[in-house]
Amino acid sequence: MKIVSAQALRALVAPALAAALLVTTAAAHAQNAAPTGVRGTVTSLAGDLLKVHTRDGKDVDVKLAANTPIRGVTLANVNDIKPDSYVGTAAIPQADGTLKALEVHVFPPSMRGSGEGHRPWDLGSNSSMTNGTVGSLVVSNGRTITVKYKDGEKKVLIPQDVPIVSLEPGDRSLLVPGAKVVLFAHKEADGSMAANFISAGEHGVTPPM
């Protein structure tokens, strides 16, 4: 039996360990990177592969898992926003420290707590997303809501022309060719895109978030 010296063994093992470390690091980086927003129109769904034609003219393939959350998006109005409603709103800052909504989406009771908090968003320069509970609703010279979340609250003005929608639990039956979707996806270690969640418009609705 041939005896391998410790030095030779290290020479054999070190490259393998280095390769394994590179693969692990790449996978971790892919999982920890900020998710990518994809907005566009479904062209097909075959098995677990969703094809989307984006608003900027690109064709994107996105993988779905068996448990990828899918939300239906339907039209709503300001009367659907009430004190204690759980809402999300993409918005931009105003000079007085309040926010001006770009859109508002109202969650059903079963989805209360989804994405709670305030964070950057990708719907324009300096945009943010705030998910929380409506503490007050004022309708006067404009429409203003206070959105409360675990670590604070934001006052949000809702202009008259801002889209308001309702969300509801959905499934893959919404992902038909022609459906408008907004989804966020992460990059897998092999470079492919995998959906974190999908919002899909119903009856021709375009998700505004």
C-alpha positions in Angstrom: 0.0 0.0 0.0 1.4 3.4 -1.0 1.7 5.8 1.9 0.9 9.5 1.1 2.9 12.0 3.1 1.2 14.8 5.0 2.6 17.4 2.7 1.3 15.6 -0.4 -2.1 15.1 1.3 -2.3 18.8 2.0 -1.4 19.5 -1.6 -4.3 17.3 -2.8 -6.9 18.6 -0.2 -6.2 22.3 -0.3 -7.4 22.9 -3.9 -10.6 20.9 -3.2 -11.3 22.9 -0.1 -10.6 26.1 -2.0 -13.0 25.1 -4.7 -15.7 24.2 -2.2 -15.2 27.5 -0.4 -15.6 29.4 -3.7 -18.8 27.5 -4.5 -20.2 28.1 -1.0 -19.3 31.8 -1.1 -20.9 32.2 -4.5 -24.1 30.5 -3.4 -24.3 32.6 -0.2 -23.6 35.8 -2.2 -26.4 34.9 -4.6 -28.8 34.2 -1.8 -27.9 37.4 0.1 -27.9 39.8 -2.9 -30.8 42.3 -3.1 -33.7 40.8 -5.0 -34.3 42.0 -8.6 -37.7 43.5 -9.5 -39.3 42.2 -12.7 -42.3 44.0 -14.1 -44.0 42.9 -17.3 -46.4 40.6 -19.1 -46.5 36.8 -18.8 -45.7 35.1 -22.1 -45.9 31.5 -20.9 -45.7 29.2 -17.9 -44.4 25.7 -18.6 -43.9 23.5 -15.5 -41.9 25.6 -13.0 -40.5 28.1 -15.6 -42.3 31.5 -16.0 -41.4 33.6 -19.0 -42.0 37.4 -18.7 -41.7 40.1 -21.3 -40.5 43.1 -19.2 -41.7 46.7 -19.6 -38.2 47.6 -21.0 -38.5 45.0 -23.7 -36.5 42.1 -22.3 -37.5 38.5 -22.1 -36.8 37.0 -18.7 -37.0 33.4 -17.4 -37.9 33.0 -13.8 -38.1 29.7 -11.9 -41.0 29.0 -9.5 -40.9 26.8 -6.4 -43.8 24.7 -5.3 -44.5 27.2 -2.5 -43.7 30.5 -4.3 -46.3 32.9 -2.9 -48.6 34.3 -5.6 -50.9 37.3 -5.0 -53.9 38.4 -7.0 -54.3 42.1 -7.7 -57.7 43.7 -8.2 -58.9 47.3 -8.4 -59.9 49.1 -5.2 -60.5 52.7 -4.1 -59.8 55.0 -1.2 -63.0 53.8 0.6 -61.3 50.4 1.0 -58.6 52.0 3.2 -59.9 52.2 6.7 -58.4 52.6 10.2 -56.7 49.3 11.1 -56.4 48.2 7.5 -53.1 46.6 6.7 -51.6 48.3 3.6 -48.5 48.7 1.6 -47.5 51.9 -0.3 -44.7 52.7 -2.6 -43.9 56.4 -2.1 -41.4 59.2 -2.5 -40.4 61.8 0.2 -41.8 65.3 0.3 -40.0 68.4 1.6 -42.0 68.4 4.9 -40.9 64.9 5.8 -44.1 63.1 4.8 -44.4 60.7 1.9 -46.4 61.0 -1.4 -47.8 57.7 -2.5 -47.1 56.3 -5.9 -49.5 53.5 -5.3 -51.4 51.8 -2.4 -52.2 48.2 -2.0 -54.6 46.8 0.6 -53.9 43.4 2.1 -56.6 41.0 3.2 -56.8 40.0 6.9 -55.1 36.7 6.1 -52.0 38.5 4.8 -51.7 41.0 7.7 -48.0 41.4 8.7 -46.6 40.7 5.2 -43.4 42.6 4.7 -44.0 44.9 7.6 -41.7 47.9 7.8 -40.2 50.7 5.8 -37.4 50.1 3.2 -36.0 51.3 -0.1 -38.0 50.4 -3.2 -37.2 50.5 -6.9 -40.2 52.4 -8.3 -38.3 55.6 -9.0 -35.6 57.8 -7.5 -35.6 57.8 -3.6 -38.8 55.6 -3.6 -39.6 53.5 -0.6 -42.1 50.8 0.4 -44.0 51.0 3.7 -46.1 48.1 4.9 -48.1 48.5 8.1 -51.4 49.2 9.8 -53.4 52.4 9.1 -53.6 54.4 12.3 -55.7 57.2 10.9 -57.3 58.3 7.6 -57.9 62.0 6.9 -59.9 63.1 3.8 -59.7 66.9 3.4 -57.5 68.9 1.0 -56.0 65.7 -0.2 -56.0 62.2 1.3 -53.5 61.4 4.1 -53.0 58.1 6.0 -50.7 57.3 8.9 -49.1 53.9 8.4 -47.7 52.3 11.6 -45.2 49.5 11.7 -43.1 47.9 14.4 -40.3 50.5 14.5 -42.2 53.6 13.6 -44.8 55.3 11.4 -45.1 57.3 8.2 -47.6 59.9 7.1 -48.5 59.3 3.5 -50.4 61.6 1.1 -52.5 59.7 -1.5 -53.0 61.9 -4.6 -56.3 61.6 -6.4 -54.7 60.0 -9.5 -52.7 57.3 -7.6 -53.7 53.7 -8.2 -55.2 51.8 -5.3 -55.5 48.0 -5.5 -56.4 45.1 -3.2 -54.3 42.0 -2.8 -55.6 38.5 -2.3 -54.1 35.0 -2.0 -53.7 33.6 -5.5 -52.2 30.6 -7.4 -50.6 29.7 -10.7 -53.9 29.9 -12.5 -53.3 33.7 -12.5 -50.1 33.3 -14.5 -51.7 33.1 -18.0 -50.2 34.7 -21.1 -51.1 38.4 -21.2 -51.3 38.7 -17.4 -49.4 41.7 -15.9 -47.1 40.8 -13.1 -44.7 42.3 -10.6 -42.3 39.9 -9.0 -39.1 40.0 -7.1 -36.5 37.3 -7.7 -33.1 36.2 -6.4 -30.2 34.8 -8.4 -29.4 31.2 -7.9 -25.7 29.9 -7.7 -26.0 28.9 -11.4 -27.1 32.4 -12.4 -30.8 31.6 -13.0 -33.5 33.7 -11.5 -35.9 32.3 -8.9 -39.1 34.1 -7.7 -39.5 35.2 -4.1 -43.1 36.2 -4.7 -45.4 37.3 -7.5 -48.2 39.8 -7.7 -50.4 39.1 -10.7 -53.2 41.3 -12.0 -56.7 39.9 -12.4 -59.1 40.9 -15.2 -56.5 43.0 -17.0 -55.3 44.9 -13.9 -51.6 46.0 -14.0 -50.0 45.7 -10.5 -48.8 49.2 -9.7 -46.3 48.4 -7.0 
